[in-house]
Every structure is written in C-alpha cells, then in structure tokens.
Amino acid sequence: MPIIRLTDVVATMKDKWTYGDKFFGYTDEFNDNHNTQYPSLLITPPNSIYPEVTPRNGWEEYAFEVYFSDLYNRTAQANESIEQRWDNLQDLANEWLDMFLKSYIGIQAGQTTISYLTDGSLSIERNKEVANDQLLQIKMSFNWKVFSKCFTPVSNYPNQIEGLKIWLSADSNVTFSIPTKKVEAWGDKSGNNNNVSQTTKSLQPKRYTYSGSETDNTGELNGKTRISYYPSSTPHYLGSDDITLMPFSTGDFTVFIVAAYDVNVSSTQESVLGLEPAGAGAGFIKLGQKNIGEYQAIVSDGTNSITANQFLAANEAIMTYKLDGDTMTIYANNVAGTPVTTVGFDATGKFIAGEFFVGGYPSVSTSGFKGSVAEVIVYNTALTDNKRQEVEDYLNKKYRIY
C-alpha cells in the first residue's frame, strides 16, 4: 500500500482552503502577521502515536487542531450580526472538512482504505476569547489515522551490496561551521575511509538542512539535507584525504549521484564526481557534467576515452554511471541511455593514482559545478541490473525524485 506522510496530509489540508491565507504553525505566532487575509486557516503541528503496529503495517494517528478565523472589526459589526458571522465561518469550516475528507475518499475508491477520520474524535468549538479581540475563531479537533510505515524491511541499503567503496550522505558525517554553513569535511559511510575535505575556506561548499538554500536556482531535493556548491569563479570542491586508498582500482565502476543543478546555468557544468590523473598514462573520470537537458560522463584510460550522454530535462535527478569494460551506460532516474563503447578502451590499473573529488574539477577554473549534492555512492564493479535497481530504489524512497 502507498505510504502517507504528514507533509502529504498538510498539503491536502491547505489545498482545500481557498478563501484566505493558510498556515502550518503555532497559535502564538498567529497574530504576529498583521497582513493576514481572512478568513484564514491555521493547522497546528499535531501529536501522533502508532496505535497499531504489526510487521507489515503501522497506522499512525495524528491529533490535529485546526483554527478557522475571521475578522469582526467595526466595519463588519456595523453590517453583520455576530451570530451571522459565526454561522458563515462555521459553514466554511464544515465545507473545508468535507472537501478534505472527500479528497481521500476519491483517491481510495475501490482500493484499500489508507487514511480516515477516527470515530468519535471530531469536536468543534467556538473560541470567544482570542488574542486579537476583533477575531472570531472556530477550533476543530480530530484524529486522522493513516498508513504511515511498513515495519517489514523494504530497502536494500548500499552497504549490503558487495563492492561498496564510497558512501557520502549529506545528512551524516559532515564537519561544518554552524554560523557559515561551510563544509570542512565529508566522512565516508562505507567504512573504507574514502573521506573528502577542503581546508581552503574560499573553496568550501555549504551544507543546508531541510529547506532554504544560497539561491533559489536549484531544487531542494524534497527538503533533504544537501551540500551546496555556488562558486563565483574558482570551483568549490571537496577532495580525497588519502589518494593511496584507490576506490576505483578495478577499472570498472558504478556510481550513483543524487543532485540538483542550477537552472540558470546555460553552459556545460563541470563534474559532480571525478578523478584527476596523477602522472603520465593515468586515466581520469568526469561524472555528472550537465548541459541544458543533458547529463554527461567522460572517462579516459590515458589513451582512449568514452563520452556518454543521457537526455533528461529535469534539474533534480538520481543519476547512475556504469563503466563495464569498454562500455559506459548512464541511467537517469532509472531510465537507461544508449550504451557507448570505445574499442580498445581498457581502464584496468588506470584509476589507481590521483585525487578524487566531489564538486568542481580543480584543474578547470573556468567552469564549476553549481548546484547541490545530497548523496554519492561508488562501487568498484559494474553492478548487475538487479543490484543497480536496488540502490536506485533505496535512493528514490529517500529523496522521492521520480
């Protein structure tokens, strides 16, 4: 069954109120904004419990308090009786509740019920004394039960699949300055110590949690924590701490990148993840370059190179880059592009020296990556389609990109 989240319920509640302003917040903030358009809706953050838990389902019950408010100032008092104004407000509140309930009944027609109003939980009261004495207010309280969680494990996590070499997730193992948000280090969750860092403050990206970003030009990856790169000139990047660990040593690899790209960049952006060569004959890797509507991967064995492109207009994406021998395939949101083969390409032993990095390409100062990165996962093998899809499924459950 599909899982319902609090964000889904609140979004539906707001959508069904079409009269004035609508808020999700606390009652003590209600009168702070004197520009409110009335009649207004205020949904306060609910308490919740899991009253029913079995291995295969968990029903979460939210206790909502919803406030409907309307002005009753001197102008209104001169033209409309208070009881009429109360009745009008209550009619709007009842209509809103009806529309909210119908929105879930319509979705569930002929299907298993996954959300409902619990019996006997609804109460409606008129508040006579509000902080603003020119307001009339109705408080509606009710319990809403939803299918919120399956307690049978449903995901395969990256560290359960053989060949994991790098696992960078922006929501953990990040060392950053709280006031400036600048990131000094990003720790590897794979257990292989393939950490990345940046000691030069002017080159450090920033870490953002939930909403809010340095600009409004990238998606927010559904509110998930991310590392934001916005270089003004020299690319920002985090580089590997220990170049002797060689996470790409086999030549073959599968790399997963969850990122949001700046929508205003019209030229080709530099790589999200790459490996710069060290010494003659060494290979390089550039993954996650993006032009308008197209994602790109370039790899070289020091002599021959492969360039693969995959069309995807979206600026938020879960991208997968797989190098299997002499063939590169790009998957955009679980859709495979055309495999590209270069005869004679052999990366065996060619990715064993050099620095790998996330964001920017240090030696290319004219074009840096602009956007946000939430997760980077690297395997030093070409994963089978089943294993690749397991990782993509894990990422999409987390970020809900497609």
C-alpha positions in Angstrom: 0.0 0.0 0.0 1.2 3.6 -0.6 2.5 5.3 2.5 1.0 8.7 3.6 3.3 11.3 5.2 2.4 14.3 7.3 3.6 16.6 4.5 1.0 14.9 2.2 -1.8 15.4 4.7 -0.9 19.1 5.4 -0.6 19.8 1.7 -4.1 18.4 1.1 -5.5 20.4 4.0 -4.0 23.7 2.6 -5.2 22.9 -0.9 -8.8 22.6 0.2 -8.9 26.0 1.8 -9.5 28.5 -0.9 -10.8 31.6 0.9 -7.9 33.4 2.6 -4.4 32.7 4.0 -3.4 29.3 5.2 -0.6 28.4 7.7 1.1 25.5 9.3 2.5 26.7 12.6 1.7 27.6 16.2 -1.1 29.6 17.7 1.2 32.0 19.5 2.6 33.1 16.1 -0.9 33.6 14.7 -1.3 37.3 15.4 2.3 38.2 14.6 1.4 38.8 11.0 -1.0 41.8 10.5 -1.2 41.2 6.8 -3.2 38.1 7.1 -6.0 37.7 4.6 -9.2 36.5 6.3 -11.0 34.1 6.6 -7.8 32.2 7.4 -6.8 28.6 8.2 -4.2 27.6 10.8 -3.1 24.0 11.1 -1.0 23.4 14.2 1.7 20.7 14.3 -0.1 17.5 15.6 0.7 15.0 18.2 0.9 11.5 16.9 1.2 7.9 18.0 1.4 4.5 16.3 -1.6 2.8 18.0 -1.3 -0.3 15.7 1.9 -1.9 14.7 2.4 -5.2 13.0 5.4 -6.4 11.0 3.6 -5.5 7.8 1.9 -2.2 8.7 2.0 0.7 11.0 -1.0 3.0 11.4 -0.1 6.4 12.7 -2.8 8.5 14.4 -2.5 12.3 14.3 -4.3 14.6 16.7 -5.0 17.7 14.7 -6.1 21.1 15.9 -7.2 23.4 13.1 -8.3 27.0 13.6 -10.6 29.0 11.3 -10.5 32.7 11.9 -12.3 35.7 10.5 -12.2 39.5 11.3 -15.1 41.1 13.1 -13.9 44.7 13.2 -16.0 47.8 13.5 -16.9 47.8 9.8 -18.1 44.2 10.0 -20.0 44.9 13.2 -21.9 47.7 11.6 -23.1 45.5 8.7 -23.4 42.0 10.0 -24.5 40.5 13.3 -22.0 38.4 15.3 -24.2 35.3 15.1 -24.4 35.6 11.3 -20.6 36.0 11.1 -20.2 32.9 13.4 -22.5 30.9 11.2 -20.8 31.9 8.0 -17.4 31.0 9.4 -18.7 27.6 10.6 -20.1 26.9 7.2 -16.7 27.5 5.6 -15.1 25.2 8.2 -17.6 22.4 7.7 -17.2 22.8 3.9 -13.4 22.6 4.3 -13.6 19.4 6.3 -16.0 17.9 3.8 -13.6 18.7 0.9 -10.6 17.3 2.9 -12.4 14.0 3.6 -13.6 13.7 0.0 -10.1 14.1 -1.3 -9.1 10.9 0.3 -12.3 9.0 -0.4 -11.8 9.8 -4.1 -8.3 8.5 -4.2 -9.3 5.3 -2.4 -12.3 4.4 -4.5 -12.2 0.7 -5.0 -8.9 0.5 -3.1 -7.8 -0.4 0.4 -8.5 2.4 2.9 -5.2 4.0 3.9 -6.4 7.1 5.8 -9.6 8.0 7.7 -11.2 10.1 10.4 -11.3 8.1 13.6 -14.8 7.6 15.1 -15.9 10.0 17.8 -12.7 12.1 17.6 -14.2 15.2 15.9 -15.1 18.2 18.1 -15.8 21.8 17.1 -15.8 24.8 19.4 -16.2 28.5 19.1 -13.5 30.5 20.7 -14.9 33.7 22.2 -11.6 35.0 23.6 -8.8 35.3 21.1 -5.6 37.3 21.5 -6.9 39.7 18.9 -10.3 40.8 20.2 -11.5 41.6 16.6 -11.3 38.0 15.5 -13.9 35.3 15.6 -12.4 31.8 15.7 -13.5 28.2 15.4 -11.3 25.4 16.6 -11.8 22.0 15.0 -10.1 19.0 16.7 -10.0 15.5 15.2 -7.8 12.4 14.9 -6.7 11.3 11.5 -5.3 7.8 11.1 -3.0 7.0 8.1 -1.0 4.1 6.8 2.4 5.6 7.6 5.1 2.9 7.8 5.7 -0.7 6.8 7.7 -2.3 9.5 8.9 -5.2 7.3 12.3 -4.1 5.9 11.7 -2.9 2.3 15.0 -1.4 1.3 18.4 -2.8 0.4 21.0 -0.4 1.8 24.2 0.4 -0.1 26.4 -1.3 2.4 24.6 -4.6 1.9 25.8 -4.8 -1.7 29.3 -6.1 -2.5 31.9 -3.7 -3.9 31.0 -0.5 -2.0 33.9 1.9 -1.8 32.5 5.3 -1.2 29.2 6.4 0.5 28.8 10.1 1.1 25.5 11.2 2.5 24.9 14.9 3.3 22.7 14.0 6.4 25.6 12.5 8.3 29.4 12.6 8.9 29.7 16.2 7.8 32.0 18.6 9.6 30.9 22.2 9.0 30.7 25.6 10.6 27.2 26.3 12.1 27.3 30.1 11.5 28.7 30.0 7.9 27.5 26.5 6.9 30.8 26.0 5.2 31.9 22.3 4.9 35.4 21.3 6.0 35.0 17.5 5.7 32.5 14.9 4.5 33.0 11.5 6.0 32.7 8.2 4.1 30.0 5.8 5.5 31.3 2.8 3.6 33.9 2.0 6.2 36.7 2.5 3.7 37.8 5.9 4.9 37.4 7.5 1.5 36.7 10.8 3.1 36.8 14.2 1.3 37.7 17.6 2.7 38.6 21.2 1.9 40.8 23.3 4.2 40.7 26.5 2.0 37.6 28.4 3.2 37.0 30.2 0.0 36.6 26.9 -1.8 34.3 25.2 0.7 30.7 24.4 -0.2 27.9 24.9 2.3 25.6 22.4 4.0 21.8 23.1 4.1 19.3 21.1 6.1 15.6 20.9 5.2 14.5 24.0 3.2 16.5 27.1 2.4 19.4 27.5 0.1 22.0 30.0 -1.0 19.9 30.8 -4.0 16.5 29.8 -5.4 18.0 28.3 -8.5 18.1 24.6 -7.5 15.5 22.2 -6.3 15.6 21.4 -2.6 15.5 17.6 -3.1 12.2 17.4 -1.2 13.7 19.1 1.8 16.6 16.7 2.3 20.0 17.8 3.6 22.4 18.7 0.8 25.9 20.2 0.1 25.5 23.3 -1.9 28.2 24.5 -4.4 28.0 28.1 -5.7 31.4 29.2 -6.9 31.8 32.7 -8.1 34.9 32.0 -10.0 37.2 29.2 -8.8 35.3 25.9 -8.4 34.3 24.7 -4.9 35.2 21.1 -4.3 36.0 18.5 -1.6 39.0 16.4 -2.3 40.1 12.9 -1.1 42.1 12.8 2.1 44.2 9.8 1.2 45.0 9.2 -2.5 46.5 5.8 -1.8 43.2 4.1 -1.0 42.3 3.8 -4.7 38.5 3.4 -4.7 38.4 3.0 -8.5 41.3 0.4 -8.7 39.5 -2.3 -10.7 38.7 0.0 -13.6 35.0 -0.9 -13.7 32.6 1.1 -11.5 29.0 2.0 -10.8 28.5 5.5 -9.4 25.2 6.9 -8.0 24.8 10.7 -7.7 21.7 12.5 -6.2 22.0 16.1 -7.2 20.1 19.3 -8.1 21.6 21.5 -10.8 21.3 25.3 -11.0 18.5 26.1 -13.6 20.2 29.3 -14.7 23.4 27.8 -15.9 23.3 27.6 -19.7 26.8 26.4 -20.4 28.2 22.9 -19.6 28.8 22.5 -15.9 31.8 20.6 -14.6 31.7 17.2 -12.9 30.0 16.4 -9.7 32.4 13.5 -9.1 35.7 13.0 -10.7 39.3 11.6 -10.6 42.2 13.8 -11.7 45.1 11.9 -13.2 48.5 11.8 -11.5 51.4 11.0 -13.8 51.7 10.0 -17.4 49.3 7.4 -18.7 46.9 7.7 -15.8 43.2 7.7 -16.6 40.6 10.3 -15.5 36.9 10.3 -14.6 34.4 13.1 -15.0 30.8 12.2 -14.0 27.8 14.4 -13.7 28.6 17.1 -16.2 25.4 18.7 -17.4 24.3 20.9 -20.3 20.8 22.0 -21.0 18.6 18.9 -20.9 21.5 16.5 -20.9 23.8 14.7 -18.5 27.3 13.5 -19.4 30.1 11.2 -18.4 33.6 11.2 -19.7 36.3 8.6 -18.8 39.8 8.1 -20.1 42.2 5.2 -19.8 45.1 7.6 -20.5 44.9 6.9 -24.3 41.3 6.2 -25.3 38.2 7.9 -23.9 34.5 7.3 -23.7 31.9 10.1 -23.7 28.3 9.2 -22.9 25.2 11.4 -22.8 21.7 10.9 -21.5 18.8 13.3 -22.1 16.9 14.4 -19.1 15.4 17.9 -18.8 14.9 17.7 -15.1 17.4 19.5 -12.9 16.9 17.2 -9.9 18.0 13.7 -10.6 19.2 10.3 -9.4 21.9 9.6 -11.9 23.8 6.3 -12.3 27.0 5.9 -14.3 28.2 2.4 -15.0 31.5 1.5 -16.7 31.7 -2.1 -17.7 34.9 -2.9 -19.6 34.9 -0.7 -22.6 31.2 0.4 -22.3 29.7 3.3 -20.4 25.9 3.5 -19.7 24.1 6.3 -18.0 20.8 5.8 -16.2 18.7 8.9 -15.5 16.0 8.4 -12.9 16.1 4.6 -13.6 15.9 5.1 -17.4 18.8 3.7 -19.3 20.6 5.7 -22.0 22.2 4.2 -25.0 25.4 2.4 -24.0 28.6 3.8 -25.6 31.5 1.5 -26.5 35.1 2.5 -27.4 37.1 -0.3 -28.9 40.5 -0.6 -27.3 39.4 1.2 -24.1 41.0 -0.5 -21.0 40.8 1.2 -17.6 42.4 -1.7 -15.7 45.0 -0.2 -13.4 44.5 3.3 -14.8 42.4 4.8 -12.0 44.8 3.9 -9.2 46.5 7.3 -8.8 45.2 10.8 -8.4 42.7 12.7 -6.3 39.0 12.1 -6.5 36.7 15.0 -5.7 33.1 16.0 -5.2 32.1 19.3 -6.9 34.1 21.3 -9.4 37.1 20.0 -11.3 40.1 21.6 -9.6 42.2 21.9 -12.7 39.4 23.6 -14.7 38.9 27.1 -13.3 36.5 28.4 -15.9 33.5 26.1 -15.2 32.5 24.8 -11.9 29.5 22.8 -10.7 26.7 24.9 -9.5 24.0 23.1 -7.5 23.5 20.8 -4.6 24.7 17.2 -3.9 22.8 15.0 -1.4 24.4 11.6 -1.9 27.3 9.9 -3.7 27.7 6.1 -3.8 30.6 4.3 -5.5 31.1 0.6 -6.3 34.3 -0.6 -7.9 32.4 -3.0 -10.0 29.8 -2.9 -12.8 26.7 -3.9 -10.8 24.1 -6.2 -12.3 20.8 -4.5 -13.2 19.1 -6.1 -10.2 21.8 -4.7 -7.8 21.8 -1.3 -9.5 18.0 -1.1 -9.2 18.2 -2.0 -5.5 20.4 1.1 -4.9 18.2 3.3 -7.0 15.2 2.1 -5.2 16.8 3.0 -1.8 17.7 6.5 -3.1 14.3 7.2 -4.6 12.5 6.0 -1.4 14.6 8.6 0.4 14.5 11.5 -2.0 11.3 10.8 -4.0 12.7 12.2 -7.2 10.7 10.1 -9.7 
